[in-house]
Every structure is written in C-alpha cells, then in structure tokens.
Amino acid sequence: MGGMLNLDITYYVMIQYVRERKMIKTFGNKLTENFFYEGNISDGCQFERTKAFRLLDRIDNARNVESLNTFSVKLESTLNGQYFYRLSDIFVICFRFSDGDAFDVCIKERC
C-alpha cells in the first residue's frame, strides 16, 4: 500500500515539473495534453506512465532532433517527417520537430 503512495507523489512531482512547456508548442490530441499537464490518462492505455513522462520531458527540453536520440531510447522517424518513441508494443509518442520546437505531440496507437 505504501508503494502506491510513493508512486502518486512521484507523479505529482513530475507533473509539477513538466507543467511549464518549453519546446512543445502544440499537442496532437487532448489525451496527450491532459497527460502532460495533469497526469490523467485513459485506463485503456497500457504503457509505462513514468517512461511517457520522461520522454515528454525529453521532447520538451530538446534543442534539436539530434539531442533526442540516446542510447536508452531510440528515436525513430517516418517518411512524412514525423518522429516517434515507442512506449509499448502498441503505443507511441509521435511529433514533428521544426526550428527547435515540437508540434503535434501525441500519444497514440501505432499504425
């Protein structure tokens, strides 16, 4: 039971830290925007929330696309100029990056 309390406190601290956007200019859907600001997400979304917070924070603090690619998490790209991180076998965080800013950031099912 005590573990759940610690997890809730961790989410609260992360939400407070992530709340001030820097490089993320637009969101691609309300689900992602609500998660970014409030930590709320549909129960049907099965992915590690801490990983999603960490990746959104990485996107929000990036100065360029090259700084987003690390050894621990691979940044992938699509033919239409979007980038994405895999959250699970089903879900990804997709976004466009232009002039140091991230646009249309969204958590969605992988196509």
Biopython code that builds the backbone (N, CA, C, O; Angstrom):
import numpy as np
from Bio.PDB.StructureBuilder import StructureBuilder

atoms = [
    (1, "MET", "N", (0.822, -1.194, 0.000)),
    (1, "MET", "CA", (0.000, 0.000, 0.000)),
    (1, "MET", "C", (0.864, 1.256, 0.000)),
    (1, "MET", "O", (0.557, 2.225, -0.694)),
    (2, "GLY", "N", (1.954, 1.238, 0.785)),
    (2, "GLY", "CA", (2.837, 2.399, 0.844)),
    (2, "GLY", "C", (3.487, 2.698, -0.496)),
    (2, "GLY", "O", (3.809, 3.850, -0.787)),
    (3, "GLY", "N", (3.687, 1.644, -1.337)),
    (3, "GLY", "CA", (4.267, 1.838, -2.657)),
    (3, "GLY", "C", (3.389, 2.693, -3.549)),
    (3, "GLY", "O", (3.892, 3.499, -4.332)),
    (4, "MET", "N", (2.081, 2.522, -3.435)),
    (4, "MET", "CA", (1.150, 3.316, -4.245)),
    (4, "MET", "C", (1.234, 4.790, -3.876)),
    (4, "MET", "O", (1.161, 5.651, -4.753)),
    (5, "LEU", "N", (1.385, 5.091, -2.590)),
    (5, "LEU", "CA", (1.502, 6.480, -2.152)),
    (5, "LEU", "C", (2.750, 7.111, -2.750)),
    (5, "LEU", "O", (2.703, 8.235, -3.248)),
    (6, "ASN", "N", (3.873, 6.385, -2.702)),
    (6, "ASN", "CA", (5.112, 6.903, -3.273)),
    (6, "ASN", "C", (4.969, 7.145, -4.766)),
    (6, "ASN", "O", (5.477, 8.139, -5.285)),
    (7, "LEU", "N", (4.279, 6.242, -5.466)),
    (7, "LEU", "CA", (4.064, 6.395, -6.894)),
    (7, "LEU", "C", (3.227, 7.634, -7.189)),
    (7, "LEU", "O", (3.527, 8.377, -8.124)),
    (8, "ASP", "N", (2.165, 7.864, -6.388)),
    (8, "ASP", "CA", (1.322, 9.047, -6.568)),
    (8, "ASP", "C", (2.116, 10.331, -6.339)),
    (8, "ASP", "O", (1.950, 11.303, -7.077)),
    (9, "ILE", "N", (2.964, 10.341, -5.338)),
    (9, "ILE", "CA", (3.794, 11.514, -5.055)),
    (9, "ILE", "C", (4.758, 11.754, -6.212)),
    (9, "ILE", "O", (4.979, 12.897, -6.612)),
    (10, "THR", "N", (5.331, 10.678, -6.751)),
    (10, "THR", "CA", (6.243, 10.806, -7.887)),
    (10, "THR", "C", (5.525, 11.414, -9.072)),
    (10, "THR", "O", (6.062, 12.317, -9.715)),
    (11, "TYR", "N", (4.304, 10.939, -9.386)),
    (11, "TYR", "CA", (3.524, 11.523, -10.481)),
    (11, "TYR", "C", (3.277, 13.002, -10.231)),
    (11, "TYR", "O", (3.412, 13.812, -11.148)),
    (12, "TYR", "N", (2.916, 13.371, -8.999)),
    (12, "TYR", "CA", (2.627, 14.765, -8.679)),
    (12, "TYR", "C", (3.862, 15.629, -8.929)),
    (12, "TYR", "O", (3.764, 16.693, -9.541)),
    (13, "VAL", "N", (5.008, 15.179, -8.462)),
    (13, "VAL", "CA", (6.250, 15.944, -8.638)),
    (13, "VAL", "C", (6.577, 16.059, -10.123)),
    (13, "VAL", "O", (6.967, 17.130, -10.587)),
    (14, "MET", "N", (6.424, 14.970, -10.874)),
    (14, "MET", "CA", (6.715, 15.012, -12.297)),
    (14, "MET", "C", (5.757, 15.944, -13.020)),
    (14, "MET", "O", (6.170, 16.691, -13.906)),
    (15, "ILE", "N", (4.490, 15.908, -12.655)),
    (15, "ILE", "CA", (3.504, 16.776, -13.288)),
    (15, "ILE", "C", (3.851, 18.232, -13.032)),
    (15, "ILE", "O", (3.789, 19.052, -13.949)),
    (16, "GLN", "N", (4.211, 18.561, -11.821)),
    (16, "GLN", "CA", (4.560, 19.940, -11.491)),
    (16, "GLN", "C", (5.783, 20.384, -12.282)),
    (16, "GLN", "O", (5.849, 21.532, -12.722)),
    (17, "TYR", "N", (6.742, 19.500, -12.467)),
    (17, "TYR", "CA", (7.949, 19.830, -13.207)),
    (17, "TYR", "C", (7.655, 19.996, -14.699)),
    (17, "TYR", "O", (8.146, 20.929, -15.335)),
    (18, "VAL", "N", (6.845, 19.080, -15.256)),
    (18, "VAL", "CA", (6.577, 19.066, -16.685)),
    (18, "VAL", "C", (5.599, 20.163, -17.092)),
    (18, "VAL", "O", (5.552, 20.542, -18.263)),
    (19, "ARG", "N", (4.831, 20.669, -16.160)),
    (19, "ARG", "CA", (3.718, 21.574, -16.453)),
    (19, "ARG", "C", (4.117, 22.800, -17.283)),
    (19, "ARG", "O", (3.325, 23.261, -18.105)),
    (20, "GLU", "N", (5.292, 23.322, -17.091)),
    (20, "GLU", "CA", (5.712, 24.508, -17.845)),
    (20, "GLU", "C", (6.355, 24.075, -19.159)),
    (20, "GLU", "O", (7.487, 23.592, -19.178)),
    (21, "ARG", "N", (5.633, 24.250, -20.239)),
    (21, "ARG", "CA", (6.141, 23.861, -21.552)),
    (21, "ARG", "C", (7.275, 24.777, -21.977)),
    (21, "ARG", "O", (7.294, 25.969, -21.669)),
    (22, "LYS", "N", (8.220, 24.181, -22.696)),
    (22, "LYS", "CA", (9.322, 24.955, -23.244)),
    (22, "LYS", "C", (9.359, 24.809, -24.755)),
    (22, "LYS", "O", (9.203, 25.792, -25.480)),
    (23, "MET", "N", (9.564, 23.594, -25.233)),
    (23, "MET", "CA", (9.714, 23.361, -26.659)),
    (23, "MET", "C", (8.459, 22.760, -27.295)),
    (23, "MET", "O", (8.272, 22.870, -28.507)),
    (24, "ILE", "N", (7.600, 22.129, -26.495)),
    (24, "ILE", "CA", (6.353, 21.605, -27.044)),
    (24, "ILE", "C", (5.412, 22.782, -27.271)),
    (24, "ILE", "O", (5.024, 23.474, -26.330)),
    (25, "LYS", "N", (5.056, 22.995, -28.523)),
    (25, "LYS", "CA", (4.190, 24.124, -28.879)),
    (25, "LYS", "C", (2.745, 23.708, -29.067)),
    (25, "LYS", "O", (1.839, 24.463, -28.711)),
    (26, "THR", "N", (2.502, 22.511, -29.624)),
    (26, "THR", "CA", (1.130, 22.037, -29.814)),
    (26, "THR", "C", (1.043, 20.550, -29.515)),
    (26, "THR", "O", (2.027, 19.817, -29.604)),
    (27, "PHE", "N", (-0.167, 20.125, -29.155)),
    (27, "PHE", "CA", (-0.441, 18.705, -28.929)),
    (27, "PHE", "C", (-1.332, 18.195, -30.050)),
    (27, "PHE", "O", (-2.144, 18.939, -30.600)),
    (28, "GLY", "N", (-1.176, 16.923, -30.382)),
    (28, "GLY", "CA", (-1.966, 16.321, -31.441)),
    (28, "GLY", "C", (-3.318, 15.824, -30.983)),
    (28, "GLY", "O", (-4.200, 15.573, -31.805)),
    (29, "ASN", "N", (-3.495, 15.675, -29.655)),
    (29, "ASN", "CA", (-4.787, 15.243, -29.118)),
    (29, "ASN", "C", (-4.919, 15.653, -27.653)),
    (29, "ASN", "O", (-3.931, 15.961, -26.987)),
    (30, "LYS", "N", (-6.151, 15.649, -27.171)),
    (30, "LYS", "CA", (-6.438, 16.051, -25.780)),
    (30, "LYS", "C", (-5.881, 15.042, -24.787)),
    (30, "LYS", "O", (-5.470, 15.423, -23.692)),
    (31, "LEU", "N", (-5.861, 13.765, -25.148)),
    (31, "LEU", "CA", (-5.339, 12.729, -24.256)),
    (31, "LEU", "C", (-3.916, 13.067, -23.835)),
    (31, "LEU", "O", (-3.582, 13.000, -22.652)),
    (32, "THR", "N", (-3.079, 13.429, -24.799)),
    (32, "THR", "CA", (-1.678, 13.749, -24.512)),
    (32, "THR", "C", (-1.554, 15.044, -23.722)),
    (32, "THR", "O", (-0.759, 15.131, -22.786)),
    (33, "GLU", "N", (-2.330, 16.038, -24.094)),
    (33, "GLU", "CA", (-2.286, 17.318, -23.380)),
    (33, "GLU", "C", (-2.696, 17.145, -21.922)),
    (33, "GLU", "O", (-2.046, 17.690, -21.030)),
    (34, "ASN", "N", (-3.768, 16.393, -21.670)),
    (34, "ASN", "CA", (-4.200, 16.139, -20.291)),
    (34, "ASN", "C", (-3.155, 15.350, -19.520)),
    (34, "ASN", "O", (-2.911, 15.626, -18.345)),
    (35, "PHE", "N", (-2.541, 14.381, -20.164)),
    (35, "PHE", "CA", (-1.492, 13.603, -19.505)),
    (35, "PHE", "C", (-0.300, 14.485, -19.168)),
    (35, "PHE", "O", (0.264, 14.382, -18.079)),
    (36, "PHE", "N", (0.082, 15.344, -20.090)),
    (36, "PHE", "CA", (1.232, 16.230, -19.895)),
    (36, "PHE", "C", (1.018, 17.159, -18.701)),
    (36, "PHE", "O", (1.915, 17.328, -17.875)),
    (37, "TYR", "N", (-0.161, 17.756, -18.609)),
    (37, "TYR", "CA", (-0.422, 18.740, -17.569)),
    (37, "TYR", "C", (-0.943, 18.144, -16.262)),
    (37, "TYR", "O", (-0.620, 18.644, -15.185)),
    (38, "GLU", "N", (-1.743, 17.085, -16.344)),
    (38, "GLU", "CA", (-2.431, 16.591, -15.147)),
    (38, "GLU", "C", (-2.122, 15.148, -14.805)),
    (38, "GLU", "O", (-2.482, 14.693, -13.719)),
    (39, "GLY", "N", (-1.473, 14.416, -15.685)),
    (39, "GLY", "CA", (-1.176, 13.014, -15.422)),
    (39, "GLY", "C", (-2.353, 12.095, -15.656)),
    (39, "GLY", "O", (-2.269, 10.902, -15.367)),
    (40, "ASN", "N", (-3.461, 12.629, -16.180)),
    (40, "ASN", "CA", (-4.647, 11.814, -16.431)),
    (40, "ASN", "C", (-4.526, 11.107, -17.766)),
    (40, "ASN", "O", (-4.137, 11.702, -18.771)),
    (41, "ILE", "N", (-4.867, 9.818, -17.759)),
    (41, "ILE", "CA", (-4.843, 9.038, -18.994)),
    (41, "ILE", "C", (-5.905, 7.953, -18.889)),
    (41, "ILE", "O", (-6.208, 7.477, -17.795)),
    (42, "SER", "N", (-6.457, 7.571, -20.005)),
    (42, "SER", "CA", (-7.474, 6.528, -20.047)),
    (42, "SER", "C", (-6.905, 5.212, -19.521)),
    (42, "SER", "O", (-5.747, 4.880, -19.776)),
    (43, "ASP", "N", (-7.726, 4.470, -18.788)),
    (43, "ASP", "CA", (-7.276, 3.180, -18.267)),
    (43, "ASP", "C", (-6.993, 2.178, -19.380)),
    (43, "ASP", "O", (-6.276, 1.201, -19.166)),
    (44, "GLY", "N", (-7.549, 2.410, -20.561)),
    (44, "GLY", "CA", (-7.323, 1.525, -21.699)),
    (44, "GLY", "C", (-5.937, 1.656, -22.299)),
    (44, "GLY", "O", (-5.526, 0.809, -23.092)),
    (45, "CYS", "N", (-5.213, 2.699, -21.935)),
    (45, "CYS", "CA", (-3.865, 2.922, -22.464)),
    (45, "CYS", "C", (-2.861, 2.156, -21.619)),
    (45, "CYS", "O", (-2.591, 2.526, -20.477)),
    (46, "GLN", "N", (-2.318, 1.106, -22.172)),
    (46, "GLN", "CA", (-1.393, 0.255, -21.430)),
    (46, "GLN", "C", (0.057, 0.568, -21.802)),
    (46, "GLN", "O", (0.603, 0.009, -22.754)),
    (47, "PHE", "N", (0.656, 1.455, -21.047)),
    (47, "PHE", "CA", (2.077, 1.741, -21.200)),
    (47, "PHE", "C", (2.598, 2.273, -19.875)),
    (47, "PHE", "O", (1.822, 2.645, -18.995)),
    (48, "GLU", "N", (3.894, 2.305, -19.743)),
    (48, "GLU", "CA", (4.529, 2.755, -18.513)),
    (48, "GLU", "C", (4.461, 4.282, -18.440)),
    (48, "GLU", "O", (5.084, 4.980, -19.240)),
    (49, "ARG", "N", (3.705, 4.786, -17.479)),
    (49, "ARG", "CA", (3.490, 6.235, -17.370)),
    (49, "ARG", "C", (4.770, 6.997, -17.067)),
    (49, "ARG", "O", (4.982, 8.094, -17.583)),
    (50, "THR", "N", (5.616, 6.420, -16.236)),
    (50, "THR", "CA", (6.869, 7.093, -15.898)),
    (50, "THR", "C", (7.723, 7.272, -17.153)),
    (50, "THR", "O", (8.337, 8.321, -17.347)),
    (51, "LYS", "N", (7.760, 6.252, -17.996)),
    (51, "LYS", "CA", (8.511, 6.343, -19.252)),
    (51, "LYS", "C", (7.914, 7.431, -20.139)),
    (51, "LYS", "O", (8.650, 8.201, -20.756)),
    (52, "ALA", "N", (6.586, 7.499, -20.208)),
    (52, "ALA", "CA", (5.929, 8.522, -21.028)),
    (52, "ALA", "C", (6.257, 9.921, -20.512)),
    (52, "ALA", "O", (6.545, 10.812, -21.310)),
    (53, "PHE", "N", (6.219, 10.132, -19.195)),
    (53, "PHE", "CA", (6.593, 11.433, -18.613)),
    (53, "PHE", "C", (8.029, 11.789, -18.977)),
    (53, "PHE", "O", (8.322, 12.920, -19.364)),
    (54, "ARG", "N", (8.923, 10.805, -18.848)),
    (54, "ARG", "CA", (10.337, 11.049, -19.119)),
    (54, "ARG", "C", (10.547, 11.449, -20.582)),
    (54, "ARG", "O", (11.317, 12.365, -20.872)),
    (55, "LEU", "N", (9.863, 10.762, -21.501)),
    (55, "LEU", "CA", (10.027, 11.063, -22.918)),
    (55, "LEU", "C", (9.402, 12.408, -23.291)),
    (55, "LEU", "O", (9.975, 13.153, -24.086)),
    (56, "LEU", "N", (8.238, 12.727, -22.727)),
    (56, "LEU", "CA", (7.637, 14.044, -22.975)),
    (56, "LEU", "C", (8.546, 15.153, -22.451)),
    (56, "LEU", "O", (8.702, 16.195, -23.088)),
    (57, "ASP", "N", (9.141, 14.919, -21.289)),
    (57, "ASP", "CA", (10.079, 15.897, -20.729)),
    (57, "ASP", "C", (11.297, 16.056, -21.638)),
    (57, "ASP", "O", (11.783, 17.168, -21.848)),
    (58, "ARG", "N", (11.782, 14.942, -22.173)),
    (58, "ARG", "CA", (12.932, 14.993, -23.084)),
    (58, "ARG", "C", (12.595, 15.808, -24.333)),
    (58, "ARG", "O", (13.396, 16.628, -24.781)),
    (59, "ILE", "N", (11.408, 15.577, -24.890)),
    (59, "ILE", "CA", (10.966, 16.335, -26.066)),
    (59, "ILE", "C", (10.847, 17.815, -25.725)),
    (59, "ILE", "O", (11.256, 18.674, -26.507)),
    (60, "ASP", "N", (10.287, 18.109, -24.556)),
    (60, "ASP", "CA", (10.056, 19.499, -24.160)),
    (60, "ASP", "C", (11.345, 20.259, -23.891)),
    (60, "ASP", "O", (11.363, 21.487, -23.966)),
    (61, "ASN", "N", (12.419, 19.551, -23.582)),
    (61, "ASN", "CA", (13.688, 20.211, -23.275)),
    (61, "ASN", "C", (14.715, 20.125, -24.400)),
    (61, "ASN", "O", (15.831, 20.625, -24.261)),
    (62, "ALA", "N", (14.347, 19.499, -25.502)),
    (62, "ALA", "CA", (15.293, 19.306, -26.609)),
    (62, "ALA", "C", (15.568, 20.612, -27.349)),
    (62, "ALA", "O", (14.677, 21.444, -27.521)),
    (63, "ARG", "N", (16.788, 20.773, -27.774)),
    (63, "ARG", "CA", (17.171, 21.929, -28.579)),
    (63, "ARG", "C", (17.165, 21.586, -30.064)),
    (63, "ARG", "O", (16.978, 22.455, -30.915)),
    (64, "ASN", "N", (17.374, 20.293, -30.363)),
    (64, "ASN", "CA", (17.369, 19.824, -31.745)),
    (64, "ASN", "C", (17.052, 18.332, -31.756)),
    (64, "ASN", "O", (17.050, 17.683, -30.709)),
    (65, "VAL", "N", (16.789, 17.801, -32.921)),
    (65, "VAL", "CA", (16.418, 16.394, -33.045)),
    (65, "VAL", "C", (17.555, 15.477, -32.595)),
    (65, "VAL", "O", (17.306, 14.440, -31.980)),
    (66, "GLU", "N", (18.771, 15.844, -32.889)),
    (66, "GLU", "CA", (19.917, 15.009, -32.532)),
    (66, "GLU", "C", (20.007, 14.785, -31.018)),
    (66, "GLU", "O", (20.438, 13.717, -30.581)),
    (67, "SER", "N", (19.612, 15.764, -30.223)),
    (67, "SER", "CA", (19.687, 15.620, -28.774)),
    (67, "SER", "C", (18.619, 14.669, -28.229)),
    (67, "SER", "O", (18.678, 14.282, -27.062)),
    (68, "LEU", "N", (17.655, 14.293, -29.051)),
    (68, "LEU", "CA", (16.598, 13.388, -28.614)),
    (68, "LEU", "C", (16.981, 11.923, -28.726)),
    (68, "LEU", "O", (16.346, 11.078, -28.097)),
    (69, "ASN", "N", (17.987, 11.603, -29.498)),
    (69, "ASN", "CA", (18.399, 10.217, -29.674)),
    (69, "ASN", "C", (19.438, 9.857, -28.615)),
    (69, "ASN", "O", (20.516, 10.449, -28.566)),
    (70, "THR", "N", (19.109, 8.890, -27.778)),
    (70, "THR", "CA", (20.030, 8.465, -26.721)),
    (70, "THR", "C", (20.244, 6.968, -26.822)),
    (70, "THR", "O", (19.600, 6.293, -27.625)),
    (71, "PHE", "N", (21.138, 6.454, -26.016)),
    (71, "PHE", "CA", (21.394, 5.022, -26.016)),
    (71, "PHE", "C", (20.238, 4.241, -25.390)),
    (71, "PHE", "O", (19.989, 3.098, -25.774)),
    (72, "SER", "N", (19.536, 4.838, -24.443)),
    (72, "SER", "CA", (18.488, 4.106, -23.723)),
    (72, "SER", "C", (17.176, 4.023, -24.496)),
    (72, "SER", "O", (16.467, 3.023, -24.387)),
    (73, "VAL", "N", (16.838, 5.040, -25.267)),
    (73, "VAL", "CA", (15.577, 5.054, -26.016)),
    (73, "VAL", "C", (15.862, 5.533, -27.428)),
    (73, "VAL", "O", (16.431, 6.606, -27.630)),
    (74, "LYS", "N", (15.465, 4.734, -28.393)),
    (74, "LYS", "CA", (15.740, 5.067, -29.790)),
    (74, "LYS", "C", (14.642, 5.955, -30.365)),
    (74, "LYS", "O", (13.460, 5.623, -30.287)),
    (75, "LEU", "N", (15.035, 7.069, -30.935)),
    (75, "LEU", "CA", (14.124, 7.949, -31.660)),
    (75, "LEU", "C", (14.027, 7.426, -33.086)),
    (75, "LEU", "O", (15.045, 7.220, -33.746)),
    (76, "GLU", "N", (12.805, 7.212, -33.559)),
    (76, "GLU", "CA", (12.602, 6.709, -34.914)),
    (76, "GLU", "C", (11.890, 7.773, -35.735)),
    (76, "GLU", "O", (11.264, 8.679, -35.183)),
    (77, "SER", "N", (11.987, 7.662, -37.048)),
    (77, "SER", "CA", (11.330, 8.652, -37.910)),
    (77, "SER", "C", (10.479, 7.952, -38.963)),
    (77, "SER", "O", (10.660, 6.770, -39.257)),
    (78, "THR", "N", (9.546, 8.721, -39.520)),
    (78, "THR", "CA", (8.681, 8.208, -40.575)),
    (78, "THR", "C", (8.979, 8.956, -41.865)),
    (78, "THR", "O", (9.712, 9.945, -41.865)),
    (79, "LEU", "N", (8.417, 8.489, -42.942)),
    (79, "LEU", "CA", (8.654, 9.133, -44.240)),
    (79, "LEU", "C", (8.032, 10.518, -44.338)),
    (79, "LEU", "O", (8.502, 11.352, -45.111)),
    (80, "ASN", "N", (6.968, 10.778, -43.556)),
    (80, "ASN", "CA", (6.302, 12.088, -43.643)),
    (80, "ASN", "C", (6.889, 13.119, -42.688)),
    (80, "ASN", "O", (6.260, 14.147, -42.438)),
    (81, "GLY", "N", (8.083, 12.867, -42.147)),
    (81, "GLY", "CA", (8.771, 13.857, -41.334)),
    (81, "GLY", "C", (8.427, 13.841, -39.857)),
    (81, "GLY", "O", (8.875, 14.708, -39.108)),
    (82, "GLN", "N", (7.635, 12.865, -39.428)),
    (82, "GLN", "CA", (7.333, 12.750, -38.005)),
    (82, "GLN", "C", (8.384, 11.885, -37.322)),
    (82, "GLN", "O", (9.040, 11.055, -37.953)),
    (83, "TYR", "N", (8.525, 12.097, -36.033)),
    (83, "TYR", "CA", (9.398, 11.271, -35.203)),
    (83, "TYR", "C", (8.537, 10.578, -34.173)),
    (83, "TYR", "O", (7.436, 11.034, -33.864)),
    (84, "PHE", "N", (9.043, 9.460, -33.635)),
    (84, "PHE", "CA", (8.287, 8.797, -32.586)),
    (84, "PHE", "C", (9.192, 7.984, -31.675)),
    (84, "PHE", "O", (10.256, 7.508, -32.070)),
    (85, "TYR", "N", (8.720, 7.844, -30.431)),
    (85, "TYR", "CA", (9.297, 6.949, -29.435)),
    (85, "TYR", "C", (8.281, 5.850, -29.180)),
    (85, "TYR", "O", (7.082, 6.124, -29.133)),
    (86, "ARG", "N", (8.726, 4.630, -29.017)),
    (86, "ARG", "CA", (7.832, 3.533, -28.649)),
    (86, "ARG", "C", (7.638, 3.523, -27.138)),
    (86, "ARG", "O", (8.606, 3.514, -26.377)),
    (87, "LEU", "N", (6.371, 3.523, -26.711)),
    (87, "LEU", "CA", (6.049, 3.398, -25.291)),
    (87, "LEU", "C", (5.799, 1.938, -24.916)),
    (87, "LEU", "O", (6.094, 1.506, -23.802)),
    (88, "SER", "N", (5.255, 1.203, -25.860)),
    (88, "SER", "CA", (4.951, -0.217, -25.679)),
    (88, "SER", "C", (4.845, -0.831, -27.067)),
    (88, "SER", "O", (5.159, -0.183, -28.065)),
    (89, "ASP", "N", (4.402, -2.085, -27.127)),
    (89, "ASP", "CA", (4.208, -2.715, -28.432)),
    (89, "ASP", "C", (3.089, -2.038, -29.213)),
    (89, "ASP", "O", (3.037, -2.139, -30.438)),
    (90, "ILE", "N", (2.192, -1.348, -28.509)),
    (90, "ILE", "CA", (1.020, -0.747, -29.138)),
    (90, "ILE", "C", (1.114, 0.774, -29.230)),
    (90, "ILE", "O", (0.733, 1.345, -30.252)),
    (91, "PHE", "N", (1.609, 1.441, -28.192)),
    (91, "PHE", "CA", (1.561, 2.903, -28.123)),
    (91, "PHE", "C", (2.905, 3.562, -28.427)),
    (91, "PHE", "O", (3.971, 3.031, -28.113)),
    (92, "VAL", "N", (2.812, 4.751, -29.056)),
    (92, "VAL", "CA", (3.983, 5.565, -29.371)),
    (92, "VAL", "C", (3.701, 7.023, -29.013)),
    (92, "VAL", "O", (2.545, 7.429, -28.888)),
    (93, "ILE", "N", (4.769, 7.806, -28.851)),
    (93, "ILE", "CA", (4.656, 9.264, -28.771)),
    (93, "ILE", "C", (5.162, 9.790, -30.104)),
    (93, "ILE", "O", (6.332, 9.605, -30.440)),
    (94, "CYS", "N", (4.292, 10.444, -30.866)),
    (94, "CYS", "CA", (4.641, 10.987, -32.182)),
    (94, "CYS", "C", (4.734, 12.514, -32.102)),
    (94, "CYS", "O", (4.065, 13.140, -31.279)),
    (95, "PHE", "N", (5.564, 13.103, -32.956)),
    (95, "PHE", "CA", (5.675, 14.561, -33.005)),
    (95, "PHE", "C", (6.438, 14.985, -34.240)),
    (95, "PHE", "O", (7.126, 14.182, -34.870)),
    (96, "ARG", "N", (6.309, 16.249, -34.578)),
    (96, "ARG", "CA", (7.116, 16.902, -35.610)),
    (96, "ARG", "C", (8.071, 17.839, -34.891)),
    (96, "ARG", "O", (7.720, 18.395, -33.850)),
    (97, "PHE", "N", (9.260, 18.023, -35.421)),
    (97, "PHE", "CA", (10.234, 18.922, -34.815)),
    (97, "PHE", "C", (10.681, 19.911, -35.872)),
    (97, "PHE", "O", (11.150, 19.520, -36.940)),
    (98, "SER", "N", (10.532, 21.211, -35.570)),
    (98, "SER", "CA", (10.893, 22.241, -36.537)),
    (98, "SER", "C", (11.438, 23.464, -35.815)),
    (98, "SER", "O", (10.811, 23.975, -34.886)),
    (99, "ASP", "N", (12.594, 23.927, -36.239)),
    (99, "ASP", "CA", (13.213, 25.133, -35.670)),
    (99, "ASP", "C", (13.312, 25.094, -34.149)),
    (99, "ASP", "O", (13.086, 26.104, -33.484)),
    (100, "GLY", "N", (13.650, 23.928, -33.599)),
    (100, "GLY", "CA", (13.841, 23.802, -32.159)),
    (100, "GLY", "C", (12.568, 23.633, -31.357)),
    (100, "GLY", "O", (12.620, 23.646, -30.127)),
    (101, "ASP", "N", (11.430, 23.475, -32.005)),
    (101, "ASP", "CA", (10.156, 23.302, -31.304)),
    (101, "ASP", "C", (9.477, 22.007, -31.741)),
    (101, "ASP", "O", (9.664, 21.540, -32.865)),
    (102, "ALA", "N", (8.689, 21.439, -30.835)),
    (102, "ALA", "CA", (7.942, 20.214, -31.124)),
    (102, "ALA", "C", (6.470, 20.565, -31.350)),
    (102, "ALA", "O", (5.887, 21.348, -30.601)),
    (103, "PHE", "N", (5.887, 19.983, -32.380)),
    (103, "PHE", "CA", (4.493, 20.241, -32.742)),
    (103, "PHE", "C", (3.725, 18.932, -32.853)),
    (103, "PHE", "O", (4.298, 17.881, -33.140)),
    (104, "ASP", "N", (2.418, 19.014, -32.621)),
    (104, "ASP", "CA", (1.519, 17.862, -32.767)),
    (104, "ASP", "C", (1.982, 16.655, -31.949)),
    (104, "ASP", "O", (1.904, 15.517, -32.411)),
    (105, "VAL", "N", (2.461, 16.913, -30.741)),
    (105, "VAL", "CA", (2.921, 15.832, -29.867)),
    (105, "VAL", "C", (1.708, 15.030, -29.417)),
    (105, "VAL", "O", (0.762, 15.591, -28.865)),
    (106, "CYS", "N", (1.733, 13.722, -29.650)),
    (106, "CYS", "CA", (0.577, 12.916, -29.235)),
    (106, "CYS", "C", (0.984, 11.489, -28.890)),
    (106, "CYS", "O", (1.898, 10.908, -29.475)),
    (107, "ILE", "N", (0.261, 10.957, -27.911)),
    (107, "ILE", "CA", (0.365, 9.538, -27.563)),
    (107, "ILE", "C", (-0.772, 8.860, -28.322)),
    (107, "ILE", "O", (-1.933, 9.249, -28.197)),
    (108, "LYS", "N", (-0.426, 7.848, -29.105)),
    (108, "LYS", "CA", (-1.447, 7.175, -29.891)),
    (108, "LYS", "C", (-1.042, 5.740, -30.161)),
    (108, "LYS", "O", (0.098, 5.337, -29.925)),
    (109, "GLU", "N", (-2.016, 4.968, -30.669)),
    (109, "GLU", "CA", (-1.726, 3.604, -31.071)),
    (109, "GLU", "C", (-0.898, 3.633, -32.334)),
    (109, "GLU", "O", (-1.111, 4.450, -33.230)),
    (110, "ARG", "N", (0.040, 2.731, -32.377)),
    (110, "ARG", "CA", (0.919, 2.667, -33.544)),
    (110, "ARG", "C", (0.146, 2.131, -34.731)),
    (110, "ARG", "O", (-0.626, 1.182, -34.599)),
    (111, "CYS", "N", (0.350, 2.732, -35.881)),
    (111, "CYS", "CA", (-0.363, 2.311, -37.102)),
    (111, "CYS", "C", (0.311, 1.121, -37.740)),
    (111, "CYS", "O", (-0.147, 0.632, -38.772)),
]
sb = StructureBuilder()
sb.init_structure("model")
sb.init_model(0)
sb.init_chain("A")
sb.init_seg("    ")
for serial, (resi, resn, name, xyz) in enumerate(atoms, 1):
    if name == "N":
        sb.init_residue(resn, " ", resi, " ")
    sb.init_atom(name, np.array(xyz, "f"), 0.0, 1.0, " ", f" {name:<3s}", serial, name[0])
structure = sb.get_structure()
